Amino acid sequence: MFDFINISFIDVLDILMVGLLIYWLIRVVRGTSAVNIFLGILLLYVIWIASRALGMKLLSFILGQVLGVGVVALLVIFQPEIRRFLLRISSSTTAAQKGVFKFFRHTRSGGMAPRELEELTAACRKMSETKTGALIVLRHGSGLGDILDTGDEIDARINRRLIENIFFKNTPLHDGAMIVSEDRILAARCTLPITQRQDIPAHYGMRHRAAIGLSEVSDASVIVVSEETGNISFVNAGNIRTMGSITELRLAIEQSYQ
């Protein structure tokens, strides 16, 4: 009865790969202004297929020409989303390689030492109490070289008084993000990319949007101290959580290095 159906392993693999590609495209554009453009192009493609099937030569020719140059238009329009998509793949690959490496060595990857972790969380507690705004990036696998180049190099050991002094209002380095790598403060006054998501709650300010933006294009985690409320937030992989205590923040930092 179904002798005319001949599905090979390659056909199944082809369908799965297309499904995976569509899934990634939806994840990339979801929550951004680009989703409307994506849906518009998809609608044009469906109309083009229908016009060809119905024999509407003029309409199918016009739409075919539009879609023919659409690849270049997509690269221009979706440049930020494509960059974010490729960086996510790169970060995921790096994380997978680190996981395999850790499995065979049976050792834990580098993280923040207890002394540096105590200094960092103590500084966050103090800045929360005084409502001093802060933006602290925890570098993991991604190099963040382009982000480091936007700020001022420090290269100092993590110290609570140094962190508090950097973010003290009206000091030269307070405006921007601090980059931390394990036990060192690498730079301050760095500029982070702003997320284009439209679903961010209104009570989150530009520091939070910048933290989310960086976490979307890298594997870095970001600590945000709000100068309006004093609340401490932890951002990772585009997700933001308000910390209920310094203990919760400490645990989040430790888990981000695993």
N, C-alpha and C positions, 0 to 999 in steps of 0.2 A: 504493500500500500504506500509506503513511504520510501520506495526504492530511489525516487528522484532526489531525495535529500542525501547529500554526501558531504558530511562535515568532518574535516580532518583536525588534527591537533593544532596545526598552524592557524586554522580558522578560529578555533576557540581562543588561542593565544592572541590573535588579532583583535577579537572582540573585547577581551579583557584589557588589552593595552589601550584601546580607544576609550573604554569605560573609565580607566584610570586617568587618562588625559583629561576627559571631561570633568571628572571629579576634582582634579587639581585646578582646572580653570575656574570652576565654581568657587573653590576655596580662595583663590587669588583675588577674584573680583568681588566676592561677597562683602557687603558692608561698605563698599566704596562707590564713588560717583561713576566709576567705569562700568558698573553693572548695567546701567541703562544703555550705554553704547554697545556693550556686548549683546544685550537682548535685541537691540535694533539691527545689528549686523546679522544675528541669527535669523531674525524675521525676514530680512532681505534674501538670505540664502534659501529659506523655505519657499518664498514666493518665486525665486528663480527656478527651483526644482519643479514647482507646480506649473509654471509657465512653459517649461520645456516639455513636461508630460502632456500638456494640453495643446501643444503645437503653436503657442503664441510666439512667433519668431522674433518680432520686433522687440517685445518686452523682454524676452529671454536674452536677446542680443545686448540690450542696454544694461540689464542687470549683470550679465556675464562680464561686460567691460568694467563695470563698477567693482565687482568682486575680484576681477583680475588684478586691479591695482590695490585691492583691499589689504593685501599682505603688508605692503609698505605702510599704509595708513595705520594698520594695527600696531606695527612696531613703534610708530611715533606716538599714537594715542595711549597705548598700554605700556610705554617704556618703564614707568615706575613699578607697575605690577609685574612685568616680565623680569625686571631686575630683582624684585623681592622674591619671585618664584624661584629663580636660579640660585639665589643666595640661600633660600630655605633648603633646596636640594643639597647644596654644598655643605650646609651646616649639619643636615641629617646624615650625610655620608661621613663627615668628620666624626660625628658622635658615634656612628656605628663602628668606625675603625677604632676609636678609643675603647669602645665596649669590648670588641674582640681582643684588643691588646691587653686590656685589664683581665679578661677571662683566662688567657693563656699564661699571664704572669702572676695571677692571683694576688695582685696588689692594687691598692687604691690610687686613683689619679691624684695629681697635685691639687691641693685646696688651700684654704686659708688656715694658718696655724692658730691655735687657741689664743695666744697673746694678741695677734692682730685682729682676730674676730671680736675679742673683748674690747679692744680699743675702738673698733668701728661701731659696734653696737652701743657703746657708752656715748660716743659722739652723737649718734642718732637719737639716743634718749634725751641728751641735753638739748639738742636742736629742736626736738619735739616739744620739750617743756617751754622753751623760749620762743617757739613759733618762728624759727629761723629756716627759711626755705633752703632745700638742698636737693641735689640731683647727683647720685653716685652710681657709676656703672661698674659692674663686676665683669671683667673680661674672662671669657672661658676659652673656647677653641678658636674663635674668629680673631684675627689680628687687630682689627679696628684701626689700621694704619691711617686711613683717610679721615677718621674721626680724631685721632691723636694730632694730626697735622693742623687741625683747626684751633687748637688750644695752645697753652703754654706748658712746656715740659717742666716737671718737678723732680721725679725720680727720688722719692723719699720713703722711708719706712712709715708704715701706717701709724699715726699718732692722733689721739682724740683731740688734743689742743690744736694741732695743725689743721685738722679737718674743720673744727669749729671756727678757727681764724679765717680759713679760706672762704667759708660760706657766710661769715659775718657781713651784715648789710653794709653796702657802700665801700667794701674793700675791692681792690682792682680785679680779684679773681672770683668774686662771688657769683657773677652772672655766667651761667653755663654749667656744664657737667664736669665732674671729676671722674677720671678713669683709674680703676684699681685693678691690679693683677696680682692675685694671691697675697703677698705680703708687702707690696709696694704701691705707692701712689705714683702713677706714671705722669699724669697731666691734669690740668684744671682749665676752666673757661673754655671747654670744648663745646662745639655745636652739634646737636643731634638732629636727625631727620624727624620731621613731624608726621604723624600718622594721618592718612587721608580718610580713615574710617568715619562714618556718619553716625555710628551707634554709641559713641562715647558719651556717658552722662555729662550734663552741663556743669555739674559741680567740680569736674576735673579741669584743672587749668593747663597752661602751656607746658609746664614741667611734666605733667602726667602724659600729655599727648606726645611729647618728645620721647619720654621713656618707652611708651608703647611703640612709637615709630622705630626706634632702634631695635627693640626686641623682635619686631616683625622682619627685619632684614639681617639679623645676626643671632647667634646663640647666647649673646650677653644677657645678664640679668641687671635690673636697675632698681635702686632704692630711691624713693621720692619722699621728702619731708615737706608737707604743705605749710606755707607761711600764713595761710588764712586760718586753718584749724589745728595745725600741729600734728595731724594724723600722719602716720608712716605707712606708705604703700610699697608693695613689692611687685615688680613687673617681670614676667618671664613668658616668652613665646607669644606675645600679644595679649596675655591675660594679666589683669591687675587685681591685686588683693590688698585690702586694708588690714594691717597687722593689729591684732588685739593687744599684744604685749611685746616687750623686747625679747622674751623667750621665743615667741613665735617667729620673730624676725631672725633670730639666731638660727633656728631650725631651718627656715626657708633658705638662708644663705648657705648652710651646710649642705642641704639637699641639692642646691643649684650646681655644686661642684661634683656631684656624683654622676 
